[in-house]
Amino acid sequence: MSTMGPSGSGPVVPRTGIGVDVHAYAPEDSPRPLRLGGLEWPGERGLAGHSDADAVAHAAANALFSAAGLGDLGTHFGTDRPEYAGAPGTVLLAEAARIVRAAGFEIGNVAVQLVAQRPRFGPRRAESEQVLSEAAGAPVSVSAATTDHLGFTGRREGVAAIATALVYVLP
């Protein structure tokens, strides 16, 4: 069942998408700052990647592209695009939101689940949600979980993030 658009102009058509992003920690002999959830985490080991490797922001952008049927992060910001080398995840998320809107969609919300042993995300959750919501121009919520030391995230080899997004088209 769909809801009606403004003034009964027809149904609002919602679309959902899923985005995933995974990054390994940067080698100890090539340290990088940790950027995660749009924030810098002083004293934490950074992640390896073409841009800043912010898995939370990247998963959010991937979910938006998925919901709109517009490819994925690599399609728009891949390693063949040198202008995005080292780019902040918030810049990629903002550009993803712009691309999605330019394709005729509005963004309802994005929800991201971070899977990592570190950093302790909870104390900075609200700060991250504010930064990511500003970048997307829509509500972004972030939750976090550990894997009780199981798998690559549990062994602290990297982090993963899984996101869902709701976009919609008004008639």
N, C-alpha and C positions, 0 to 999 in steps of 0.2 A: 504494500500500500504506500503510495506517495502522498505528500502533502501538497497543497495548492500554493502556487506562487503568489506574488503581490496582486491584490485586487482580483483574485480568482482567475488569473491569466493562464492557468494551466498547471500541470504538475511540476514540482521541483524534482529533478532527476539526480539523486545522489550516486556517487561512485566512490568506492573504497580502493585503497591501494596498500601494499605492503612493501616496506623497504628494509634492507639489511645492509650493514656495513661492518667489516672486521678489519682490524689493524694489529699488526705485531708491534711490540715495543721496539724502539730504535736500538741499534747495537750500542753497547756501552762505550765503544770507542768512537761513536758518532752521536753524542747526546743531542737531544732536542728538547725544547720545553713541552710539557704536556698541555694540550688544548683539548678540552672535552666539555661538551654541553655549552659551547660558546665562551667558556671561561679558561683562564690560565690557572694551572695548579702548581704553584711553586714547590720545589722540593720533590716532585714526583717525576718519574722517568717518562719521557715523551714517547710518542708513537711514530712509526715509520710510515711514510706515504708521500704521494705526489704533492698534495696540498698540505694543510696542517695536520691531517689525519684525525680530525675530530669525528669519530665514529658516530656520535649522537647526532650532530648536525647533518652528517652525510646520510644516515639512515632516514632522517626526516625528509631530506630532499628527495631521496630515492622513493619514499612512500608517496610524495606528491606527484612525481613523474609517473609512477605506477598507476595511481588513481586516475590521472588524466590521459593515460595511454600515450605518454610522450617519451618513452625510452627510460633511460636511467642516468645515473651520475656520470658514467663513462661516456655515454652518448654526448653529453653536453660539456663536461669538464675533464675529459680524459687526458692521459699523458701526452697525447698528440696536441694538446692545447698548452703551450709553454706559459701563456699569460696567467694560468691558474696554479703554476708551481708555487708552493708555499702559501697559497691563498687561505685566509681564515674560513672555517666552516660556516660562519655566519654570513659571509659574503656569498658563498655557494648556495646557502639556504635562501637568502634574499633573492638571488638571481633565479633560483628554481621557482620560487613563488611568483616572480614577475613573468616567467615563461608560461607557467600554468594559467595565470590570469590572462595573459595575452592570447592564449588558446581558447578563451571563452569560459573559463571556470572560475568559480569563487571557492575559497578555502573555508571549510567548516572548522576543522581542527586537526592537529597531529598529536599522536601519543607515541612516546619512545620508551623502550625498556632497555636500559644499559645493563650488560652482563660483564662484571669485572670484580676482581678481588680488591683493587685499589683504583682510584682514591675512594675514600669514604664520601659518597655523593650526597647523602641526606642533609648534612649541614648547609650545603650550598644549593639545594634543589630549587628553592624559590628564586634565587638569583639567576640560575641557569634558565628556568622557565621564562623569566622576564626577558632575558637577552634573546632567547630563541623566538619567543612570541613577537618581539619587536622586529626581528629579522624576517620572519614569515608573514608578518602583518595579520596574524591569526593566532588563536590560542594553541600553545604547545605545552604539553605536560610531559614530565620525565619521571620515570621510576627506575629503581636500580635493584639489582640482585647479585648475589655471589653464586658460585656453583659449588660451594662447600669444598673448594680445592680440587674439584674434578675437572678434567679436560684442560684444553690450552688456556682458558681464562683462569681456571683454578690454579694452574701451575705458574701463573703470572707471565705467560708468554705473549699475551695480547688482550684485547678487549673486543667485545661484540656489542652491537646495538640492533634492535629490531623495532621497527616503527609501523604504525598504521596511520593512514590519512583519510579524511573524508573531504571530498570536493563535490561541488554540485554545479549544475547548469540550470539557469532560470530560462523559462521559455521565451 
